[in-house]
Amino acid sequence: MLDNGVQTLIHYPIPPHKQACYAAWNQCSLPITEKIHAEELSLPISPVMSNLDVENLTTIINHF
């Protein structure tokens, strides 16, 4: 995606049950939650994106 000028990132890389505020649950194994947090990514989105920007992004995603 970056080769096509689209910045992405894993927005929430640490599943909730592995965060410090949930220390009591840190030892839990929740494989589906952990898989989601390792694979989901954030795409550019903004209320000021033009229709052309959205079309270009959609085209890049569909070809990816």
Distance bins in CASP14 RR format, pairs under 12 A and 6 or more apart:
PFRMAT RR
TARGET T0000
AUTHOR 0000-0000-0000
RMODE 2
METHOD distances of the structure
MODEL  1
1 7 1 0 0 1 0 0 0 0 0 0 0
1 8 1 0 1 0 0 0 0 0 0 0 0
1 9 0 0 0 0 0 1 0 0 0 0 0
1 41 0 0 0 0 1 0 0 0 0 0 0
1 42 0 0 0 0 0 1 0 0 0 0 0
1 43 0 0 0 0 1 0 0 0 0 0 0
1 44 0 0 0 0 1 0 0 0 0 0 0
1 57 0 0 0 0 1 0 0 0 0 0 0
1 60 1 0 0 1 0 0 0 0 0 0 0
1 61 1 0 0 1 0 0 0 0 0 0 0
1 63 0 0 0 0 0 1 0 0 0 0 0
1 64 1 0 0 1 0 0 0 0 0 0 0
2 8 1 0 0 1 0 0 0 0 0 0 0
2 9 0 0 0 0 0 1 0 0 0 0 0
2 41 0 0 0 0 0 1 0 0 0 0 0
2 44 0 0 0 0 0 1 0 0 0 0 0
2 60 0 0 0 0 0 1 0 0 0 0 0
2 64 0 0 0 0 0 1 0 0 0 0 0
3 60 0 0 0 0 1 0 0 0 0 0 0
3 63 0 0 0 0 0 1 0 0 0 0 0
3 64 0 0 0 0 1 0 0 0 0 0 0
4 43 0 0 0 0 0 1 0 0 0 0 0
4 44 0 0 0 0 0 1 0 0 0 0 0
4 56 0 0 0 0 1 0 0 0 0 0 0
4 57 0 0 0 0 1 0 0 0 0 0 0
4 58 0 0 0 0 0 1 0 0 0 0 0
4 59 0 0 0 0 1 0 0 0 0 0 0
4 60 1 0 1 0 0 0 0 0 0 0 0
4 61 0 0 0 0 1 0 0 0 0 0 0
4 62 0 0 0 0 0 1 0 0 0 0 0
4 63 0 0 0 0 1 0 0 0 0 0 0
4 64 1 0 0 1 0 0 0 0 0 0 0
5 43 0 0 0 0 0 1 0 0 0 0 0
5 44 0 0 0 0 1 0 0 0 0 0 0
5 53 0 0 0 0 0 1 0 0 0 0 0
5 56 0 0 0 0 1 0 0 0 0 0 0
5 57 0 0 0 0 1 0 0 0 0 0 0
5 60 1 0 0 1 0 0 0 0 0 0 0
5 64 0 0 0 0 0 1 0 0 0 0 0
6 41 0 0 0 0 0 1 0 0 0 0 0
6 42 0 0 0 0 0 1 0 0 0 0 0
6 43 1 0 0 1 0 0 0 0 0 0 0
6 44 1 0 0 1 0 0 0 0 0 0 0
6 45 0 0 0 0 0 1 0 0 0 0 0
6 53 0 0 0 0 0 1 0 0 0 0 0
6 54 0 0 0 0 0 1 0 0 0 0 0
6 56 0 0 0 0 1 0 0 0 0 0 0
6 57 1 0 0 1 0 0 0 0 0 0 0
6 58 0 0 0 0 0 1 0 0 0 0 0
6 59 0 0 0 0 0 1 0 0 0 0 0
6 60 1 0 1 0 0 0 0 0 0 0 0
6 61 1 0 0 1 0 0 0 0 0 0 0
6 63 0 0 0 0 0 1 0 0 0 0 0
6 64 0 0 0 0 1 0 0 0 0 0 0
7 41 0 0 0 0 0 1 0 0 0 0 0
7 42 0 0 0 0 1 0 0 0 0 0 0
7 43 0 0 0 0 1 0 0 0 0 0 0
7 44 1 0 0 1 0 0 0 0 0 0 0
7 45 0 0 0 0 0 1 0 0 0 0 0
7 57 0 0 0 0 0 1 0 0 0 0 0
7 60 0 0 0 0 0 1 0 0 0 0 0
8 39 0 0 0 0 0 1 0 0 0 0 0
8 40 0 0 0 0 0 1 0 0 0 0 0
8 41 1 0 1 0 0 0 0 0 0 0 0
8 42 1 0 0 1 0 0 0 0 0 0 0
8 43 1 0 0 1 0 0 0 0 0 0 0
8 44 0 0 0 0 1 0 0 0 0 0 0
8 45 0 0 0 0 0 1 0 0 0 0 0
8 57 0 0 0 0 0 1 0 0 0 0 0
8 60 0 0 0 0 0 1 0 0 0 0 0
8 61 0 0 0 0 0 1 0 0 0 0 0
8 64 0 0 0 0 0 1 0 0 0 0 0
9 40 0 0 0 0 0 1 0 0 0 0 0
9 41 1 0 0 1 0 0 0 0 0 0 0
9 42 1 0 1 0 0 0 0 0 0 0 0
9 43 0 0 0 0 1 0 0 0 0 0 0
9 44 0 0 0 0 0 1 0 0 0 0 0
10 36 0 0 0 0 0 1 0 0 0 0 0
10 37 1 0 0 1 0 0 0 0 0 0 0
10 38 1 0 0 1 0 0 0 0 0 0 0
10 39 0 0 0 0 1 0 0 0 0 0 0
10 40 1 0 0 1 0 0 0 0 0 0 0
10 41 1 0 1 0 0 0 0 0 0 0 0
10 42 1 0 0 1 0 0 0 0 0 0 0
10 43 0 0 0 0 0 1 0 0 0 0 0
11 36 0 0 0 0 0 1 0 0 0 0 0
11 37 0 0 0 0 1 0 0 0 0 0 0
11 39 0 0 0 0 0 1 0 0 0 0 0
11 40 1 0 0 1 0 0 0 0 0 0 0
11 41 1 0 0 1 0 0 0 0 0 0 0
11 42 1 0 1 0 0 0 0 0 0 0 0
11 43 0 0 0 0 1 0 0 0 0 0 0
11 44 0 0 0 0 0 1 0 0 0 0 0
11 45 0 0 0 0 0 1 0 0 0 0 0
12 18 0 0 0 0 0 1 0 0 0 0 0
12 19 0 0 0 0 1 0 0 0 0 0 0
12 33 0 0 0 0 0 1 0 0 0 0 0
12 34 0 0 0 0 0 1 0 0 0 0 0
12 36 0 0 0 0 1 0 0 0 0 0 0
12 37 1 0 1 0 0 0 0 0 0 0 0
12 38 0 0 0 0 0 1 0 0 0 0 0
12 39 0 0 0 0 0 1 0 0 0 0 0
12 40 1 0 0 1 0 0 0 0 0 0 0
12 41 0 0 0 0 0 1 0 0 0 0 0
12 42 0 0 0 0 1 0 0 0 0 0 0
13 19 0 0 0 0 0 1 0 0 0 0 0
13 34 0 0 0 0 0 1 0 0 0 0 0
13 36 0 0 0 0 0 1 0 0 0 0 0
13 37 1 0 0 1 0 0 0 0 0 0 0
13 38 1 0 0 1 0 0 0 0 0 0 0
13 39 0 0 0 0 0 1 0 0 0 0 0
13 40 0 0 0 0 1 0 0 0 0 0 0
13 41 0 0 0 0 1 0 0 0 0 0 0
13 42 0 0 0 0 0 1 0 0 0 0 0
14 20 0 0 0 0 1 0 0 0 0 0 0
14 21 0 0 0 0 0 1 0 0 0 0 0
14 22 0 0 0 0 0 1 0 0 0 0 0
14 26 0 0 0 0 0 1 0 0 0 0 0
14 33 0 0 0 0 0 1 0 0 0 0 0
14 34 0 0 0 0 1 0 0 0 0 0 0
14 36 0 0 0 0 0 1 0 0 0 0 0
14 37 1 0 0 1 0 0 0 0 0 0 0
14 38 0 0 0 0 0 1 0 0 0 0 0
15 22 0 0 0 0 1 0 0 0 0 0 0
15 25 0 0 0 0 1 0 0 0 0 0 0
15 26 0 0 0 0 0 1 0 0 0 0 0
15 28 0 0 0 0 1 0 0 0 0 0 0
15 29 0 0 0 0 0 1 0 0 0 0 0
15 30 1 0 0 1 0 0 0 0 0 0 0
15 31 0 0 0 0 0 1 0 0 0 0 0
15 32 0 0 0 0 1 0 0 0 0 0 0
15 33 1 0 1 0 0 0 0 0 0 0 0
15 34 1 0 1 0 0 0 0 0 0 0 0
15 35 0 0 0 0 1 0 0 0 0 0 0
15 36 1 0 0 1 0 0 0 0 0 0 0
15 37 1 0 1 0 0 0 0 0 0 0 0
15 38 0 0 0 0 1 0 0 0 0 0 0
15 39 0 0 0 0 0 1 0 0 0 0 0
15 40 0 0 0 0 0 1 0 0 0 0 0
16 22 1 0 0 1 0 0 0 0 0 0 0
16 23 0 0 0 0 0 1 0 0 0 0 0
16 25 0 0 0 0 1 0 0 0 0 0 0
16 26 0 0 0 0 0 1 0 0 0 0 0
16 28 0 0 0 0 0 1 0 0 0 0 0
16 30 0 0 0 0 1 0 0 0 0 0 0
16 33 1 0 0 1 0 0 0 0 0 0 0
16 34 0 0 0 0 0 1 0 0 0 0 0
16 36 0 0 0 0 0 1 0 0 0 0 0
16 37 0 0 0 0 1 0 0 0 0 0 0
17 23 0 0 0 0 1 0 0 0 0 0 0
17 24 0 0 0 0 1 0 0 0 0 0 0
17 25 1 0 1 0 0 0 0 0 0 0 0
17 26 1 0 0 1 0 0 0 0 0 0 0
17 27 0 0 0 0 1 0 0 0 0 0 0
17 28 1 0 1 0 0 0 0 0 0 0 0
17 29 0 0 0 0 1 0 0 0 0 0 0
17 30 1 0 1 0 0 0 0 0 0 0 0
17 31 0 0 0 0 0 1 0 0 0 0 0
17 32 0 0 0 0 0 1 0 0 0 0 0
17 33 1 0 0 1 0 0 0 0 0 0 0
17 34 0 0 0 0 1 0 0 0 0 0 0
17 36 0 0 0 0 0 1 0 0 0 0 0
17 37 0 0 0 0 1 0 0 0 0 0 0
18 24 0 0 0 0 0 1 0 0 0 0 0
18 25 0 0 0 0 1 0 0 0 0 0 0
18 26 1 0 1 0 0 0 0 0 0 0 0
18 27 0 0 0 0 1 0 0 0 0 0 0
18 28 0 0 0 0 1 0 0 0 0 0 0
18 29 0 0 0 0 0 1 0 0 0 0 0
18 30 0 0 0 0 1 0 0 0 0 0 0
18 33 0 0 0 0 1 0 0 0 0 0 0
18 34 1 0 0 1 0 0 0 0 0 0 0
18 37 0 0 0 0 1 0 0 0 0 0 0
18 38 0 0 0 0 0 1 0 0 0 0 0
19 25 0 0 0 0 1 0 0 0 0 0 0
19 26 0 0 0 0 1 0 0 0 0 0 0
19 28 0 0 0 0 0 1 0 0 0 0 0
19 33 0 0 0 0 0 1 0 0 0 0 0
19 37 0 0 0 0 0 1 0 0 0 0 0
20 26 0 0 0 0 1 0 0 0 0 0 0
22 28 0 0 0 0 1 0 0 0 0 0 0
22 30 0 0 0 0 0 1 0 0 0 0 0
22 33 0 0 0 0 0 1 0 0 0 0 0
25 33 0 0 0 0 0 1 0 0 0 0 0
28 34 0 0 0 0 1 0 0 0 0 0 0
29 35 0 0 0 0 0 1 0 0 0 0 0
30 36 0 0 0 0 1 0 0 0 0 0 0
30 37 0 0 0 0 1 0 0 0 0 0 0
31 37 0 0 0 0 0 1 0 0 0 0 0
31 38 0 0 0 0 0 1 0 0 0 0 0
32 38 0 0 0 0 0 1 0 0 0 0 0
32 39 0 0 0 0 0 1 0 0 0 0 0
32 40 0 0 0 0 0 1 0 0 0 0 0
33 39 0 0 0 0 0 1 0 0 0 0 0
33 40 0 0 0 0 0 1 0 0 0 0 0
34 40 0 0 0 0 0 1 0 0 0 0 0
41 61 0 0 0 0 0 1 0 0 0 0 0
41 64 0 0 0 0 0 1 0 0 0 0 0
43 49 0 0 0 0 0 1 0 0 0 0 0
43 53 0 0 0 0 0 1 0 0 0 0 0
43 54 0 0 0 0 0 1 0 0 0 0 0
43 57 1 0 0 1 0 0 0 0 0 0 0
43 58 0 0 0 0 0 1 0 0 0 0 0
43 60 0 0 0 0 1 0 0 0 0 0 0
43 61 1 0 0 1 0 0 0 0 0 0 0
43 64 0 0 0 0 0 1 0 0 0 0 0
44 53 0 0 0 0 1 0 0 0 0 0 0
44 54 0 0 0 0 1 0 0 0 0 0 0
44 56 0 0 0 0 0 1 0 0 0 0 0
44 57 1 0 0 1 0 0 0 0 0 0 0
44 58 0 0 0 0 0 1 0 0 0 0 0
44 60 0 0 0 0 0 1 0 0 0 0 0
44 61 0 0 0 0 0 1 0 0 0 0 0
45 53 0 0 0 0 0 1 0 0 0 0 0
45 54 0 0 0 0 1 0 0 0 0 0 0
45 57 0 0 0 0 1 0 0 0 0 0 0
45 58 0 0 0 0 0 1 0 0 0 0 0
46 53 0 0 0 0 1 0 0 0 0 0 0
46 54 0 0 0 0 1 0 0 0 0 0 0
46 57 0 0 0 0 0 1 0 0 0 0 0
47 53 0 0 0 0 0 1 0 0 0 0 0
47 54 0 0 0 0 0 1 0 0 0 0 0
48 54 0 0 0 0 0 1 0 0 0 0 0
49 55 0 0 0 0 1 0 0 0 0 0 0
49 56 0 0 0 0 1 0 0 0 0 0 0
49 57 1 0 0 1 0 0 0 0 0 0 0
49 58 0 0 0 0 0 1 0 0 0 0 0
50 56 0 0 0 0 1 0 0 0 0 0 0
50 57 0 0 0 0 0 1 0 0 0 0 0
51 57 0 0 0 0 0 1 0 0 0 0 0
51 58 0 0 0 0 0 1 0 0 0 0 0
52 58 0 0 0 0 0 1 0 0 0 0 0
52 59 0 0 0 0 0 1 0 0 0 0 0
53 59 0 0 0 0 0 1 0 0 0 0 0
53 60 0 0 0 0 0 1 0 0 0 0 0
54 60 0 0 0 0 0 1 0 0 0 0 0
54 61 0 0 0 0 0 1 0 0 0 0 0
55 61 0 0 0 0 0 1 0 0 0 0 0
55 62 0 0 0 0 0 1 0 0 0 0 0
56 62 0 0 0 0 0 1 0 0 0 0 0
56 63 0 0 0 0 0 1 0 0 0 0 0
57 63 0 0 0 0 0 1 0 0 0 0 0
57 64 0 0 0 0 0 1 0 0 0 0 0
58 64 0 0 0 0 0 1 0 0 0 0 0
END
